[in-house]
Amino acid sequence: MQEVKKENPELINRIKPIVEKLITGNSLYQVKLNKDEMVKMLVDLFASFSEEEFKAIPENELIRRIKKILTLEAVSGTLNDLTPEQIAIFDEAVEGR
């Protein structure tokens, strides 16, 4: 049976403004990410921390962590958008040919 997670307003109130600011300031995030989906995903992720652990994360550290996660989410699947020719160029570059 799946665990039902209760929404935590403290998580949402701290994470949502950071996500909004980061997405507003980054065109890649704007194109690739859905703000509401990212907030939900991050709230679910940070819900694994105890309330005390989450409160103990300094604001700049929380911003850094969220930015890394958003970047990963934004670039994941990028290779799927490439044409076969672009994939061949990428493969050559990676292999060092």
C-alpha positions as CSV (number, residue, x, y, z in Angstrom):
1,M,0.0,0.0,0.0
2,Q,1.3,3.4,-0.9
3,E,2.0,5.9,1.8
4,V,-0.2,9.0,1.5
5,K,1.9,12.1,2.2
6,K,0.2,15.1,3.9
7,E,0.9,18.4,2.3
8,N,3.3,20.4,4.3
9,P,2.6,24.2,4.0
10,E,6.0,25.0,5.4
11,L,7.8,23.1,2.7
12,I,5.6,24.7,0.0
13,N,6.0,28.2,1.4
14,R,9.8,27.8,1.4
15,I,10.3,26.0,-1.9
16,K,7.7,27.6,-4.2
17,P,9.3,31.2,-4.2
18,I,12.7,29.7,-4.9
19,V,11.4,27.7,-7.8
20,E,9.5,30.7,-9.2
21,K,12.5,32.9,-9.0
22,L,14.9,30.3,-10.6
23,I,12.5,29.5,-13.4
24,T,11.8,33.2,-14.1
25,G,15.5,33.9,-14.3
26,N,16.4,31.0,-16.6
27,S,15.1,30.6,-20.2
28,L,16.0,26.8,-20.3
29,Y,13.9,26.2,-17.2
30,Q,11.1,28.2,-18.7
31,V,11.1,26.1,-21.9
32,K,11.7,22.6,-20.3
33,L,10.0,22.8,-16.9
34,N,6.5,23.1,-15.5
35,K,6.7,25.3,-12.3
36,D,3.8,23.5,-10.5
37,E,5.2,20.1,-11.3
38,M,8.6,21.1,-10.1
39,V,7.3,22.5,-6.8
40,K,5.3,19.3,-6.2
41,M,8.3,17.1,-7.0
42,L,10.6,19.1,-4.7
43,V,8.1,19.2,-1.9
44,D,7.8,15.4,-2.2
45,L,11.6,15.1,-2.3
46,F,12.2,17.3,0.7
47,A,9.4,15.7,2.7
48,S,11.8,12.8,3.3
49,F,13.7,15.2,5.6
50,S,12.5,15.7,9.2
51,E,11.0,19.1,9.9
52,E,14.1,20.0,12.0
53,E,16.5,18.8,9.2
54,F,14.6,20.9,6.6
55,K,14.5,24.0,8.8
56,A,18.2,23.6,9.4
57,I,19.1,23.9,5.7
58,P,20.3,27.5,5.1
59,E,18.5,29.4,2.4
60,N,21.5,29.7,0.1
61,E,22.1,25.9,0.4
62,L,18.4,25.2,-0.3
63,I,18.6,27.4,-3.4
64,R,21.8,25.6,-4.5
65,R,20.2,22.2,-4.1
66,I,17.0,23.2,-5.9
67,K,18.9,24.8,-8.7
68,K,20.9,21.6,-9.3
69,I,17.7,19.5,-9.3
70,L,16.0,21.9,-11.7
71,T,19.0,21.7,-14.0
72,L,19.1,18.0,-14.0
73,E,15.3,17.9,-14.7
74,A,15.7,20.4,-17.5
75,V,18.5,18.6,-19.3
76,S,17.4,15.1,-18.8
77,G,16.1,13.7,-22.1
78,T,17.9,16.4,-24.1
79,L,19.6,13.7,-26.2
80,N,16.2,12.4,-27.2
81,D,15.6,15.7,-29.0
82,L,18.6,15.3,-31.3
83,T,18.4,14.2,-34.9
84,P,20.5,11.1,-35.9
85,E,23.1,13.4,-37.4
86,Q,23.4,15.4,-34.2
87,I,23.7,12.2,-32.2
88,A,26.5,11.0,-34.4
89,I,28.3,14.3,-33.9
90,F,27.8,14.0,-30.1
91,D,29.0,10.4,-30.1
92,E,32.1,11.4,-32.0
93,A,32.8,14.2,-29.6
94,V,32.4,12.0,-26.5
95,E,34.6,9.2,-28.0
96,G,37.2,11.8,-28.9
97,R,37.4,10.9,-32.6
